[in-house]
Amino acid sequence: MFNLTPQERQVILFLTSAILLGIGINFLVKRCSHVKFIAYLNQDIGKADLNKADKEVLIGIPGIGEKMACRIIEYRREHGGFKDREELKKIKGIGNSKYKSLKDYFFLGY
């Protein structure tokens, strides 16, 4: 049908492969774009959401033990969540110095 030289066949094969690869990459980018979008939105990656962190997450933060984690969760439940990270100071056992060491481990989710 087509009288193509071996070099022409290689070029056509290369171009076809490049097009298919581009279509595949485009599909994956569109399919996974929400993950990338969330990552860009959340500048606090690696921090715990003060209004959503469970007991195990809180205990994993240096300086917070089981009792302190329970107090944080209890305060959150009683007050409808934290409006500001400085509210941590209202919890028994968290003073100014303790707050300074903890504040960078938290963010407030929306």
C-alpha positions, 0 to 999 in steps of 0.5 A: 500500500505505502512504499515506505523506507525503513527510516520513514517507518521509524519516524512514523512509529516514533511520532505515533508513540510520542502522540500516544504518550502525550495523550496518556500523560494528558489523561493522567494529569486531568484525572489526578489534578484534584490531588495536585490542587489540594496540595497547592491549597494546603500550605500546612502540609505536615501539620495537624488540623487542630479542629479535626486531629484525633487522639492518635495524631495529637499524641504523635506531636512532641509535647502532647501526651494522652491526657493533653490530647484528651483535654484538647479534644474535650475543649474542641467538643465543648467550644465547637472547635478552635477559632484561633491557635492561641485558644490552646493556652486555655487548656490546662497544662498549656502555658505560654512556653508550651504554646510556643513549642506546639503552635507550629505543629497545628493549623486551623482547617476550614 
